[in-house]
C-alpha cells in the first residue's frame, strides 16, 4: 500500500486525445476548473466532489499523473455557468458561447450517451452541471517529467505506460541541445545522431501503428533519397519539424492503442500481428535506440543518466 492507494481516481473525459490534452493543461497550470453532468455522477453512482477532497489524476494509459485537491464546488444550471469558470477550464475558449458549443459536442457524443444509457441525450439551459475548481497538489513525474506505470497496473496500462516512459527518455536525452548538437554524429564511424533517432522513431511509430495496424497508407514522412531511407540524413534537417512530426505520430499511436483491444489481430504482408506484439516491439525498439542515445548524449556534453 502507498499513500495514494486510498485516493479516488480523477478521470477527465474519456481515454484518448481529449483526455491527454486536458491532463497536459492541468499539469502546466492552464486548467484549474472543470464541469461535469450531474446525470453522469448519478449514472456512475459517484458522489459529487467536495472542497478538500484529494484524488489522483489518471491519464489515457492509466498512469497516476498527479494529486489534485478540490477547492470549490457548485451545482448550477448550464445556462448559469460563468465566463470566469469557463475561461479557467484552460482549453483556449474565447467566449462562453464557444465553451458551451464544445461541451455540448462532448456531452452529445456517442461515448457519453452510451455511459448515460440514452442514445438521444441532449442538454439545455436547465441541465444541471457540477462546476469544480481544483489545485495541483503534487506532480508525480520524476525530475525529467517521466511517469513510471504503477507496480500493480494491468497489462494495457503497463505496456502503454512503459512505451511512454521510453518515449519520454528519448526526449530527455535531446533536451537542452541546439541544432548542431542534435545533428552531431559523435559515435564514429556510426552515422547515428540524436536528431536521426527522433526522425527514425517518428517513421517507426507511423509504420507500425498507422500502416500495419490501422491499415492506413500514410507514406514516409521524409521521402527516400537515392533509394535509401532519409531518417538519418540530418545535415539539412529541421529539428523543429522532426520533433513536431515525432510528437504527432506518438499522439496518433496513443489514440490507436487506447481505442483497440491488445489482443486485436491484423493481417499484413502475409503475417498476423496483434496490437500487444506491436506495443511490446515498440518498447524494445525505443529501449535499443535509447541505449544509442545514452552514448550520443554523453559524447556531446558529458550528460549521463537513465
C-alpha positions, 0 to 999 in steps of 0.5 A: 500500500502507498499513500495514494492507494486510498485516493479516488481516481480523477478521470477527465473525459474519456481515454484518448486525445481529449483526455491527454490534452486536458491532463497536459493543461492541468499539469502546466497550470492552464486548467484549474476548473472543470464541469461535469453532468450531474446525470453522469455522477448519478449514472456512475453512482459517484458522489459529487466532489467536495472542497478538500477532497484529494484524488489522483489524476489518471491519464489515457494509459492509466498512469497516476499523473498527479494529486489534485485537491478540490477547492470549490464546488457548485451545482448550477444550471448550464445556462448559469455557468460563468465566463470566469469558470469557463475561461479557467477550464484552460482549453483556449475558449474565447467566449462562453458561447464557444465553451458551451458549443464544445461541451455540448459536442462532448456531452452529445457524443456517442461515448457519453450517451452510451455511459448515460444509457440514452442514445438521444441525450441532449442538454439545455439551459436547465441541465444541471452541471457540477462546476469544480475548481481544483489545485495541483497538489503534487506532480508525480513525474520524476525530475525529467517529467517521466511517469513510471506505470504503477507496480500493480497496473494491468497489462494495457496500462503497463505496456502503454505506460512503459512505451511512454516512459521510453518515449519520454527518455528519448526526449530527455536525452535531446533536451537542452541541445541546439541544432548542431548538437542534435545533428552531431554524429559523435559515435564514429564511424556510426552515422547515428545522431540524436536528431536521426533517432527522433526522425527514425522513431517518428517513421517507426511509430507511423509504420507500425501503428498507422500502416500495419495496424490501422491499415492506413497508407500514410507514406514516409514522412521524409521521402527516400533519397537515392533509394535509401531511407532519409531518417538519418540524413540530418545535415539539412534537417529541421529539428523543429519539424522532426520533433513536431512530426515525432510528437504527432505520430506518438499522439496518433499511436496513443489514440490507436492503442487506447481505442483497440483491444491488445489482443486485436489481430491484423493481417499484413504482408502475409503475417498476423500481428496483434496490437500487444506484439506491436506495443511490446516491439515498440518498447524494445525498439525505443529501449535499443535506440535509447541505449544509442542515445545514452552514448550520443548524449554523453559524447556531446556534453558529458550528460549521463543518466537513465 
